[in-house]
Amino acid sequence: MMIYDVFGRYIGVKRDDERWLVFRVDLTERKFSRLYEVIIPDELTESEIPGWLDDIFHEAATGKHPDVKRIE
């Protein structure tokens, strides 16, 4: 699973066959819960995911958390 810091919120993305699955991530306890309301188009490549997450969650950007970055 790829884990991103999305403006201070941890989001996991995992490929399952031909689709992307999205998860809320608790790094402290290594727990993952599925986010059904967030959809990543199946045709996006792994390198396009940070840009997509930025587009979806850009309203959450702050001076302390200004961007999306992969952490794992």
PDB file with SEQRES, HELIX, SHEET and CRYST1 records, atoms N, CA, C and O in Angstrom:
SEQRES   1 A   72  MET MET ILE TYR ASP VAL PHE GLY ARG TYR ILE GLY VAL          
SEQRES   2 A   72  LYS ARG ASP ASP GLU ARG TRP LEU VAL PHE ARG VAL ASP          
SEQRES   3 A   72  LEU THR GLU ARG LYS PHE SER ARG LEU TYR GLU VAL ILE          
SEQRES   4 A   72  ILE PRO ASP GLU LEU THR GLU SER GLU ILE PRO GLY TRP          
SEQRES   5 A   72  LEU ASP ASP ILE PHE HIS GLU ALA ALA THR GLY LYS HIS          
SEQRES   6 A   72  PRO ASP VAL LYS ARG ILE GLU                                  
HELIX    1 AA1 GLU A   46  GLU A   48  5                                   3    
HELIX    2 AA2 ILE A   49  PHE A   57  1                                   9    
HELIX    3 AA3 HIS A   58  ALA A   60  5                                   3    
SHEET    1 AA1 5 LYS A  31  ARG A  34  0                                        
SHEET    2 AA1 5 ARG A  19  ASP A  26 -1                                        
SHEET    3 AA1 5 ARG A   9  ASP A  16 -1                                        
SHEET    4 AA1 5 MET A   2  VAL A   6 -1                                        
SHEET    5 AA1 5 VAL A  68  ARG A  70 -1                                        
CRYST1    1.000    1.000    1.000  90.00  90.00  90.00 P 1           1          
ATOM      1  N   MET A   1       0.840  -1.175   0.000  1.00  0.00           N  
ATOM      2  CA  MET A   1       0.000   0.000   0.000  1.00  0.00           C  
ATOM      3  C   MET A   1       0.889   1.243   0.000  1.00  0.00           C  
ATOM      4  O   MET A   1       1.885   1.314   0.720  1.00  0.00           O  
ATOM      5  N   MET A   2       0.507   2.215  -0.819  1.00  0.00           N  
ATOM      6  CA  MET A   2       1.189   3.504  -0.842  1.00  0.00           C  
ATOM      7  C   MET A   2       0.489   4.400   0.178  1.00  0.00           C  
ATOM      8  O   MET A   2      -0.739   4.461   0.221  1.00  0.00           O  
ATOM      9  N   ILE A   3       1.269   5.084   0.987  1.00  0.00           N  
ATOM     10  CA  ILE A   3       0.690   5.972   1.986  1.00  0.00           C  
ATOM     11  C   ILE A   3       1.148   7.394   1.704  1.00  0.00           C  
ATOM     12  O   ILE A   3       2.336   7.651   1.505  1.00  0.00           O  
ATOM     13  N   TYR A   4       0.188   8.312   1.689  1.00  0.00           N  
ATOM     14  CA  TYR A   4       0.435   9.712   1.387  1.00  0.00           C  
ATOM     15  C   TYR A   4       0.052  10.585   2.571  1.00  0.00           C  
ATOM     16  O   TYR A   4      -0.918  10.306   3.276  1.00  0.00           O  
ATOM     17  N   ASP A   5       0.824  11.642   2.781  1.00  0.00           N  
ATOM     18  CA  ASP A   5       0.428  12.713   3.680  1.00  0.00           C  
ATOM     19  C   ASP A   5      -0.324  13.695   2.794  1.00  0.00           C  
ATOM     20  O   ASP A   5       0.268  14.374   1.955  1.00  0.00           O  
ATOM     21  N   VAL A   6      -1.618  13.759   2.989  1.00  0.00           N  
ATOM     22  CA  VAL A   6      -2.482  14.608   2.165  1.00  0.00           C  
ATOM     23  C   VAL A   6      -2.921  15.783   3.034  1.00  0.00           C  
ATOM     24  O   VAL A   6      -3.942  15.724   3.718  1.00  0.00           O  
ATOM     25  N   PHE A   7      -2.130  16.844   2.990  1.00  0.00           N  
ATOM     26  CA  PHE A   7      -2.408  18.043   3.777  1.00  0.00           C  
ATOM     27  C   PHE A   7      -2.597  17.714   5.261  1.00  0.00           C  
ATOM     28  O   PHE A   7      -3.499  18.238   5.915  1.00  0.00           O  
ATOM     29  N   GLY A   8      -1.731  16.836   5.780  1.00  0.00           N  
ATOM     30  CA  GLY A   8      -1.764  16.487   7.192  1.00  0.00           C  
ATOM     31  C   GLY A   8      -2.632  15.299   7.548  1.00  0.00           C  
ATOM     32  O   GLY A   8      -2.714  14.915   8.715  1.00  0.00           O  
ATOM     33  N   ARG A   9      -3.272  14.721   6.571  1.00  0.00           N  
ATOM     34  CA  ARG A   9      -4.132  13.553   6.773  1.00  0.00           C  
ATOM     35  C   ARG A   9      -3.494  12.379   6.037  1.00  0.00           C  
ATOM     36  O   ARG A   9      -3.053  12.528   4.898  1.00  0.00           O  
ATOM     37  N   TYR A  10      -3.442  11.217   6.678  1.00  0.00           N  
ATOM     38  CA  TYR A  10      -2.808  10.066   6.035  1.00  0.00           C  
ATOM     39  C   TYR A  10      -3.831   9.253   5.247  1.00  0.00           C  
ATOM     40  O   TYR A  10      -4.854   8.816   5.775  1.00  0.00           O  
ATOM     41  N   ILE A  11      -3.521   9.067   3.969  1.00  0.00           N  
ATOM     42  CA  ILE A  11      -4.390   8.340   3.046  1.00  0.00           C  
ATOM     43  C   ILE A  11      -3.569   7.221   2.405  1.00  0.00           C  
ATOM     44  O   ILE A  11      -2.455   7.444   1.931  1.00  0.00           O  
ATOM     45  N   GLY A  12      -4.142   6.009   2.400  1.00  0.00           N  
ATOM     46  CA  GLY A  12      -3.508   4.874   1.750  1.00  0.00           C  
ATOM     47  C   GLY A  12      -4.196   4.560   0.428  1.00  0.00           C  
ATOM     48  O   GLY A  12      -5.414   4.690   0.306  1.00  0.00           O  
ATOM     49  N   VAL A  13      -3.419   4.152  -0.546  1.00  0.00           N  
ATOM     50  CA  VAL A  13      -3.955   3.784  -1.861  1.00  0.00           C  
ATOM     51  C   VAL A  13      -3.352   2.444  -2.248  1.00  0.00           C  
ATOM     52  O   VAL A  13      -2.142   2.233  -2.160  1.00  0.00           O  
ATOM     53  N   LYS A  14      -4.222   1.549  -2.677  1.00  0.00           N  
ATOM     54  CA  LYS A  14      -3.791   0.193  -3.008  1.00  0.00           C  
ATOM     55  C   LYS A  14      -4.474  -0.245  -4.293  1.00  0.00           C  
ATOM     56  O   LYS A  14      -5.660   0.009  -4.502  1.00  0.00           O  
ATOM     57  N   ARG A  15      -3.713  -0.903  -5.142  1.00  0.00           N  
ATOM     58  CA  ARG A  15      -4.272  -1.447  -6.392  1.00  0.00           C  
ATOM     59  C   ARG A  15      -4.845  -2.829  -6.108  1.00  0.00           C  
ATOM     60  O   ARG A  15      -4.172  -3.685  -5.533  1.00  0.00           O  
ATOM     61  N   ASP A  16      -6.092  -3.039  -6.516  1.00  0.00           N  
ATOM     62  CA  ASP A  16      -6.755  -4.330  -6.374  1.00  0.00           C  
ATOM     63  C   ASP A  16      -7.276  -4.719  -7.749  1.00  0.00           C  
ATOM     64  O   ASP A  16      -8.290  -4.195  -8.210  1.00  0.00           O  
ATOM     65  N   ASP A  17      -6.577  -5.638  -8.399  1.00  0.00           N  
ATOM     66  CA  ASP A  17      -6.857  -6.001  -9.790  1.00  0.00           C  
ATOM     67  C   ASP A  17      -6.773  -4.752 -10.663  1.00  0.00           C  
ATOM     68  O   ASP A  17      -5.692  -4.189 -10.832  1.00  0.00           O  
ATOM     69  N   GLU A  18      -7.875  -4.323 -11.207  1.00  0.00           N  
ATOM     70  CA  GLU A  18      -7.869  -3.188 -12.135  1.00  0.00           C  
ATOM     71  C   GLU A  18      -8.404  -1.905 -11.522  1.00  0.00           C  
ATOM     72  O   GLU A  18      -8.732  -0.968 -12.250  1.00  0.00           O  
ATOM     73  N   ARG A  19      -8.500  -1.841 -10.186  1.00  0.00           N  
ATOM     74  CA  ARG A  19      -9.058  -0.632  -9.569  1.00  0.00           C  
ATOM     75  C   ARG A  19      -8.203  -0.185  -8.392  1.00  0.00           C  
ATOM     76  O   ARG A  19      -7.456  -0.964  -7.799  1.00  0.00           O  
ATOM     77  N   TRP A  20      -8.341   1.107  -8.074  1.00  0.00           N  
ATOM     78  CA  TRP A  20      -7.656   1.689  -6.924  1.00  0.00           C  
ATOM     79  C   TRP A  20      -8.602   1.703  -5.740  1.00  0.00           C  
ATOM     80  O   TRP A  20      -9.771   2.063  -5.877  1.00  0.00           O  
ATOM     81  N   LEU A  21      -8.097   1.311  -4.566  1.00  0.00           N  
ATOM     82  CA  LEU A  21      -8.850   1.376  -3.320  1.00  0.00           C  
ATOM     83  C   LEU A  21      -8.200   2.435  -2.446  1.00  0.00           C  
ATOM     84  O   LEU A  21      -6.978   2.587  -2.451  1.00  0.00           O  
ATOM     85  N   VAL A  22      -9.015   3.168  -1.695  1.00  0.00           N  
ATOM     86  CA  VAL A  22      -8.522   4.267  -0.873  1.00  0.00           C  
ATOM     87  C   VAL A  22      -8.862   3.985   0.587  1.00  0.00           C  
ATOM     88  O   VAL A  22      -9.949   3.500   0.897  1.00  0.00           O  
ATOM     89  N   PHE A  23      -7.917   4.296   1.487  1.00  0.00           N  
ATOM     90  CA  PHE A  23      -8.070   4.000   2.908  1.00  0.00           C  
ATOM     91  C   PHE A  23      -7.668   5.190   3.771  1.00  0.00           C  
ATOM     92  O   PHE A  23      -6.779   5.958   3.403  1.00  0.00           O  
ATOM     93  N   ARG A  24      -8.317   5.339   4.904  1.00  0.00           N  
ATOM     94  CA  ARG A  24      -7.855   6.230   5.954  1.00  0.00           C  
ATOM     95  C   ARG A  24      -6.792   5.444   6.716  1.00  0.00           C  
ATOM     96  O   ARG A  24      -6.980   4.256   6.977  1.00  0.00           O  
ATOM     97  N   VAL A  25      -5.689   6.076   7.075  1.00  0.00           N  
ATOM     98  CA  VAL A  25      -4.563   5.371   7.692  1.00  0.00           C  
ATOM     99  C   VAL A  25      -4.272   5.942   9.071  1.00  0.00           C  
ATOM    100  O   VAL A  25      -4.182   7.157   9.251  1.00  0.00           O  
ATOM    101  N   ASP A  26      -4.126   5.046  10.041  1.00  0.00           N  
ATOM    102  CA  ASP A  26      -3.635   5.395  11.371  1.00  0.00           C  
ATOM    103  C   ASP A  26      -2.239   4.784  11.469  1.00  0.00           C  
ATOM    104  O   ASP A  26      -2.095   3.579  11.677  1.00  0.00           O  
ATOM    105  N   LEU A  27      -1.217   5.618  11.318  1.00  0.00           N  
ATOM    106  CA  LEU A  27       0.157   5.108  11.316  1.00  0.00           C  
ATOM    107  C   LEU A  27       0.599   4.614  12.689  1.00  0.00           C  
ATOM    108  O   LEU A  27       1.438   3.717  12.778  1.00  0.00           O  
ATOM    109  N   THR A  28       0.056   5.178  13.745  1.00  0.00           N  
ATOM    110  CA  THR A  28       0.443   4.766  15.090  1.00  0.00           C  
ATOM    111  C   THR A  28       0.097   3.306  15.343  1.00  0.00           C  
ATOM    112  O   THR A  28       0.918   2.541  15.850  1.00  0.00           O  
ATOM    113  N   GLU A  29      -1.125   2.927  14.986  1.00  0.00           N  
ATOM    114  CA  GLU A  29      -1.583   1.560  15.232  1.00  0.00           C  
ATOM    115  C   GLU A  29      -1.547   0.689  13.982  1.00  0.00           C  
ATOM    116  O   GLU A  29      -1.901  -0.489  14.029  1.00  0.00           O  
ATOM    117  N   ARG A  30      -1.112   1.282  12.848  1.00  0.00           N  
ATOM    118  CA  ARG A  30      -1.070   0.566  11.563  1.00  0.00           C  
ATOM    119  C   ARG A  30      -2.443  -0.015  11.220  1.00  0.00           C  
ATOM    120  O   ARG A  30      -2.562  -1.174  10.824  1.00  0.00           O  
ATOM    121  N   LYS A  31      -3.477   0.820  11.383  1.00  0.00           N  
ATOM    122  CA  LYS A  31      -4.840   0.424  11.034  1.00  0.00           C  
ATOM    123  C   LYS A  31      -5.278   1.170   9.787  1.00  0.00           C  
ATOM    124  O   LYS A  31      -4.900   2.319   9.558  1.00  0.00           O  
ATOM    125  N   PHE A  32      -6.081   0.490   8.991  1.00  0.00           N  
ATOM    126  CA  PHE A  32      -6.564   1.050   7.734  1.00  0.00           C  
ATOM    127  C   PHE A  32      -8.072   0.848   7.655  1.00  0.00           C  
ATOM    128  O   PHE A  32      -8.565  -0.252   7.905  1.00  0.00           O  
ATOM    129  N   SER A  33      -8.802   1.893   7.311  1.00  0.00           N  
ATOM    130  CA  SER A  33     -10.239   1.747   7.096  1.00  0.00           C  
ATOM    131  C   SER A  33     -10.578   2.314   5.730  1.00  0.00           C  
ATOM    132  O   SER A  33     -10.099   3.381   5.345  1.00  0.00           O  
ATOM    133  N   ARG A  34     -11.393   1.597   5.022  1.00  0.00           N  
ATOM    134  CA  ARG A  34     -11.717   1.923   3.631  1.00  0.00           C  
ATOM    135  C   ARG A  34     -12.510   3.217   3.538  1.00  0.00           C  
ATOM    136  O   ARG A  34     -13.446   3.436   4.307  1.00  0.00           O  
ATOM    137  N   LEU A  35     -12.141   4.062   2.607  1.00  0.00           N  
ATOM    138  CA  LEU A  35     -12.867   5.290   2.287  1.00  0.00           C  
ATOM    139  C   LEU A  35     -13.626   5.065   0.990  1.00  0.00           C  
ATOM    140  O   LEU A  35     -13.053   5.177  -0.094  1.00  0.00           O  
ATOM    141  N   TYR A  36     -14.888   4.753   1.091  1.00  0.00           N  
ATOM    142  CA  TYR A  36     -15.693   4.460  -0.099  1.00  0.00           C  
ATOM    143  C   TYR A  36     -16.087   5.718  -0.858  1.00  0.00           C  
ATOM    144  O   TYR A  36     -16.384   5.657  -2.051  1.00  0.00           O  
ATOM    145  N   GLU A  37     -16.092   6.866  -0.170  1.00  0.00           N  
ATOM    146  CA  GLU A  37     -16.534   8.096  -0.817  1.00  0.00           C  
ATOM    147  C   GLU A  37     -15.445   8.755  -1.664  1.00  0.00           C  
ATOM    148  O   GLU A  37     -15.724   9.714  -2.383  1.00  0.00           O  
ATOM    149  N   VAL A  38     -14.212   8.257  -1.589  1.00  0.00           N  
ATOM    150  CA  VAL A  38     -13.118   8.801  -2.399  1.00  0.00           C  
ATOM    151  C   VAL A  38     -12.818   7.814  -3.519  1.00  0.00           C  
ATOM    152  O   VAL A  38     -12.476   6.657  -3.274  1.00  0.00           O  
ATOM    153  N   ILE A  39     -12.951   8.288  -4.742  1.00  0.00           N  
ATOM    154  CA  ILE A  39     -12.749   7.443  -5.920  1.00  0.00           C  
ATOM    155  C   ILE A  39     -11.529   7.934  -6.697  1.00  0.00           C  
ATOM    156  O   ILE A  39     -11.380   9.127  -6.962  1.00  0.00           O  
ATOM    157  N   ILE A  40     -10.679   7.004  -7.048  1.00  0.00           N  
ATOM    158  CA  ILE A  40      -9.555   7.296  -7.951  1.00  0.00           C  
ATOM    159  C   ILE A  40      -9.836   6.551  -9.246  1.00  0.00           C  
ATOM    160  O   ILE A  40     -10.028   5.335  -9.227  1.00  0.00           O  
ATOM    161  N   PRO A  41      -9.863   7.256 -10.369  1.00  0.00           N  
ATOM    162  CA  PRO A  41     -10.137   6.578 -11.644  1.00  0.00           C  
ATOM    163  C   PRO A  41      -9.152   5.437 -11.894  1.00  0.00           C  
ATOM    164  O   PRO A  41      -7.949   5.577 -11.674  1.00  0.00           O  
ATOM    165  N   ASP A  42      -9.674   4.330 -12.347  1.00  0.00           N  
ATOM    166  CA  ASP A  42      -8.868   3.124 -12.566  1.00  0.00           C  
ATOM    167  C   ASP A  42      -7.734   3.336 -13.560  1.00  0.00           C  
ATOM    168  O   ASP A  42      -6.702   2.672 -13.466  1.00  0.00           O  
ATOM    169  N   GLU A  43      -7.910   4.247 -14.507  1.00  0.00           N  
ATOM    170  CA  GLU A  43      -6.901   4.435 -15.550  1.00  0.00           C  
ATOM    171  C   GLU A  43      -5.721   5.299 -15.105  1.00  0.00           C  
ATOM    172  O   GLU A  43      -4.740   5.416 -15.839  1.00  0.00           O  
ATOM    173  N   LEU A  44      -5.795   5.906 -13.920  1.00  0.00           N  
ATOM    174  CA  LEU A  44      -4.661   6.705 -13.447  1.00  0.00           C  
ATOM    175  C   LEU A  44      -3.470   5.816 -13.143  1.00  0.00           C  
ATOM    176  O   LEU A  44      -3.621   4.692 -12.665  1.00  0.00           O  
ATOM    177  N   THR A  45      -2.291   6.330 -13.427  1.00  0.00           N  
ATOM    178  CA  THR A  45      -1.065   5.611 -13.082  1.00  0.00           C  
ATOM    179  C   THR A  45      -0.663   5.976 -11.653  1.00  0.00           C  
ATOM    180  O   THR A  45      -1.164   6.941 -11.076  1.00  0.00           O  
ATOM    181  N   GLU A  46       0.236   5.195 -11.109  1.00  0.00           N  
ATOM    182  CA  GLU A  46       0.724   5.448  -9.751  1.00  0.00           C  
ATOM    183  C   GLU A  46       1.298   6.860  -9.614  1.00  0.00           C  
ATOM    184  O   GLU A  46       1.101   7.514  -8.590  1.00  0.00           O  
ATOM    185  N   SER A  47       1.999   7.327 -10.633  1.00  0.00           N  
ATOM    186  CA  SER A  47       2.613   8.661 -10.571  1.00  0.00           C  
ATOM    187  C   SER A  47       1.590   9.796 -10.633  1.00  0.00           C  
ATOM    188  O   SER A  47       1.902  10.927 -10.260  1.00  0.00           O  
ATOM    189  N   GLU A  48       0.382   9.510 -11.096  1.00  0.00           N  
ATOM    190  CA  GLU A  48      -0.666  10.531 -11.185  1.00  0.00           C  
ATOM    191  C   GLU A  48      -1.499  10.655  -9.907  1.00  0.00           C  
ATOM    192  O   GLU A  48      -2.261  11.611  -9.760  1.00  0.00           O  
ATOM    193  N   ILE A  49      -1.364   9.718  -8.999  1.00  0.00           N  
ATOM    194  CA  ILE A  49      -2.196   9.708  -7.799  1.00  0.00           C  
ATOM    195  C   ILE A  49      -1.980  10.935  -6.909  1.00  0.00           C  
ATOM    196  O   ILE A  49      -2.966  11.516  -6.456  1.00  0.00           O  
ATOM    197  N   PRO A  50      -0.740  11.360  -6.635  1.00  0.00           N  
ATOM    198  CA  PRO A  50      -0.590  12.557  -5.797  1.00  0.00           C  
ATOM    199  C   PRO A  50      -1.331  13.786  -6.356  1.00  0.00           C  
ATOM    200  O   PRO A  50      -1.945  14.535  -5.596  1.00  0.00           O  
ATOM    201  N   GLY A  51      -1.276  13.988  -7.641  1.00  0.00           N  
ATOM    202  CA  GLY A  51      -1.989  15.103  -8.258  1.00  0.00           C  
ATOM    203  C   GLY A  51      -3.489  14.978  -8.101  1.00  0.00           C  
ATOM    204  O   GLY A  51      -4.177  15.971  -7.864  1.00  0.00           O  
ATOM    205  N   TRP A  52      -4.000  13.766  -8.231  1.00  0.00           N  
ATOM    206  CA  TRP A  52      -5.436  13.519  -8.070  1.00  0.00           C  
ATOM    207  C   TRP A  52      -5.860  13.812  -6.624  1.00  0.00           C  
ATOM    208  O   TRP A  52      -6.874  14.469  -6.391  1.00  0.00           O  
ATOM    209  N   LEU A  53      -5.075  13.319  -5.659  1.00  0.00           N  
ATOM    210  CA  LEU A  53      -5.393  13.566  -4.252  1.00  0.00           C  
ATOM    211  C   LEU A  53      -5.325  15.063  -3.945  1.00  0.00           C  
ATOM    212  O   LEU A  53      -6.128  15.574  -3.164  1.00  0.00           O  
ATOM    213  N   ASP A  54      -4.385  15.755  -4.546  1.00  0.00           N  
ATOM    214  CA  ASP A  54      -4.293  17.209  -4.386  1.00  0.00           C  
ATOM    215  C   ASP A  54      -5.562  17.876  -4.897  1.00  0.00           C  
ATOM    216  O   ASP A  54      -6.108  18.758  -4.235  1.00  0.00           O  
ATOM    217  N   ASP A  55      -6.034  17.464  -6.064  1.00  0.00           N  
ATOM    218  CA  ASP A  55      -7.262  18.040  -6.633  1.00  0.00           C  
ATOM    219  C   ASP A  55      -8.475  17.803  -5.737  1.00  0.00           C  
ATOM    220  O   ASP A  55      -9.305  18.696  -5.567  1.00  0.00           O  
ATOM    221  N   ILE A  56      -8.578  16.610  -5.167  1.00  0.00           N  
ATOM    222  CA  ILE A  56      -9.735  16.259  -4.350  1.00  0.00           C  
ATOM    223  C   ILE A  56      -9.724  16.991  -2.999  1.00  0.00           C  
ATOM    224  O   ILE A  56     -10.758  17.484  -2.548  1.00  0.00           O  
ATOM    225  N   PHE A  57      -8.567  17.057  -2.371  1.00  0.00           N  
ATOM    226  CA  PHE A  57      -8.482  17.553  -1.003  1.00  0.00           C  
ATOM    227  C   PHE A  57      -7.845  18.937  -0.865  1.00  0.00           C  
ATOM    228  O   PHE A  57      -7.503  19.331   0.250  1.00  0.00           O  
ATOM    229  N   HIS A  58      -7.672  19.689  -1.953  1.00  0.00           N  
ATOM    230  CA  HIS A  58      -6.932  20.948  -1.891  1.00  0.00           C  
ATOM    231  C   HIS A  58      -7.506  21.959  -0.899  1.00  0.00           C  
ATOM    232  O   HIS A  58      -6.775  22.836  -0.438  1.00  0.00           O  
ATOM    233  N   GLU A  59      -8.790  21.862  -0.559  1.00  0.00           N  
ATOM    234  CA  GLU A  59      -9.390  22.787   0.406  1.00  0.00           C  
ATOM    235  C   GLU A  59      -8.796  22.598   1.801  1.00  0.00           C  
ATOM    236  O   GLU A  59      -8.898  23.493   2.640  1.00  0.00           O  
ATOM    237  N   ALA A  60      -8.176  21.444   2.059  1.00  0.00           N  
ATOM    238  CA  ALA A  60      -7.600  21.148   3.376  1.00  0.00           C  
ATOM    239  C   ALA A  60      -6.166  21.670   3.515  1.00  0.00           C  
ATOM    240  O   ALA A  60      -5.568  21.545   4.584  1.00  0.00           O  
ATOM    241  N   ALA A  61      -5.617  22.247   2.458  1.00  0.00           N  
ATOM    242  CA  ALA A  61      -4.237  22.746   2.511  1.00  0.00           C  
ATOM    243  C   ALA A  61      -4.116  23.880   3.521  1.00  0.00           C  
ATOM    244  O   ALA A  61      -4.996  24.734   3.627  1.00  0.00           O  
ATOM    245  N   THR A  62      -3.008  23.871   4.262  1.00  0.00           N  
ATOM    246  CA  THR A  62      -2.706  24.931   5.223  1.00  0.00           C  
ATOM    247  C   THR A  62      -1.240  25.310   5.064  1.00  0.00           C  
ATOM    248  O   THR A  62      -0.501  24.660   4.325  1.00  0.00           O  
ATOM    249  N   GLY A  63      -0.829  26.350   5.750  1.00  0.00           N  
ATOM    250  CA  GLY A  63       0.572  26.732   5.718  1.00  0.00           C  
ATOM    251  C   GLY A  63       1.471  25.651   6.292  1.00  0.00           C  
ATOM    252  O   GLY A  63       2.600  25.468   5.837  1.00  0.00           O  
ATOM    253  N   LYS A  64       0.970  24.933   7.292  1.00  0.00           N  
ATOM    254  CA  LYS A  64       1.743  23.854   7.905  1.00  0.00           C  
ATOM    255  C   LYS A  64       1.761  22.599   7.034  1.00  0.00           C  
ATOM    256  O   LYS A  64       2.739  21.851   7.038  1.00  0.00           O  
ATOM    257  N   HIS A  65       0.691  22.373   6.296  1.00  0.00           N  
ATOM    258  CA  HIS A  65       0.543  21.194   5.423  1.00  0.00           C  
ATOM    259  C   HIS A  65       0.116  21.658   4.031  1.00  0.00           C  
ATOM    260  O   HIS A  65      -1.058  21.555   3.675  1.00  0.00           O  
ATOM    261  N   PRO A  66       1.072  22.172   3.237  1.00  0.00           N  
ATOM    262  CA  PRO A  66       0.706  22.784   1.954  1.00  0.00           C  
ATOM    263  C   PRO A  66       0.619  21.841   0.757  1.00  0.00           C  
ATOM    264  O   PRO A  66       0.245  22.271  -0.334  1.00  0.00           O  
ATOM    265  N   ASP A  67       0.962  20.545   0.943  1.00  0.00           N  
ATOM    266  CA  ASP A  67       1.005  19.689  -0.253  1.00  0.00           C  
ATOM    267  C   ASP A  67       0.726  18.227   0.065  1.00  0.00           C  
ATOM    268  O   ASP A  67       0.496  17.839   1.210  1.00  0.00           O  
ATOM    269  N   VAL A  68       0.759  17.446  -0.989  1.00  0.00           N  
ATOM    270  CA  VAL A  68       0.579  15.980  -0.907  1.00  0.00           C  
ATOM    271  C   VAL A  68       1.933  15.359  -1.162  1.00  0.00           C  
ATOM    272  O   VAL A  68       2.600  15.678  -2.147  1.00  0.00           O  
ATOM    273  N   LYS A  69       2.340  14.465  -0.266  1.00  0.00           N  
ATOM    274  CA  LYS A  69       3.613  13.778  -0.484  1.00  0.00           C  
ATOM    275  C   LYS A  69       3.509  12.323  -0.049  1.00  0.00           C  
ATOM    276  O   LYS A  69       2.841  11.991   0.930  1.00  0.00           O  
ATOM    277  N   ARG A  70       4.179  11.479  -0.793  1.00  0.00           N  
ATOM    278  CA  ARG A  70       4.183  10.058  -0.449  1.00  0.00           C  
ATOM    279  C   ARG A  70       5.169   9.831   0.695  1.00  0.00           C  
ATOM    280  O   ARG A  70       6.301  10.312   0.652  1.00  0.00           O  
ATOM    281  N   ILE A  71       4.726   9.087   1.726  1.00  0.00           N  
ATOM    282  CA  ILE A  71       5.608   8.821   2.847  1.00  0.00           C  
ATOM    283  C   ILE A  71       5.995   7.339   2.939  1.00  0.00           C  
ATOM    284  O   ILE A  71       6.972   6.993   3.604  1.00  0.00           O  
ATOM    285  N   GLU A  72       5.248   6.489   2.289  1.00  0.00           N  
ATOM    286  CA  GLU A  72       5.593   5.054   2.219  1.00  0.00           C  
ATOM    287  C   GLU A  72       5.159   4.507   0.884  1.00  0.00           C  
ATOM    288  O   GLU A  72       5.350   3.322   0.610  1.00  0.00           O  
TER     289      GLU A  72                                                      
END                                                                             
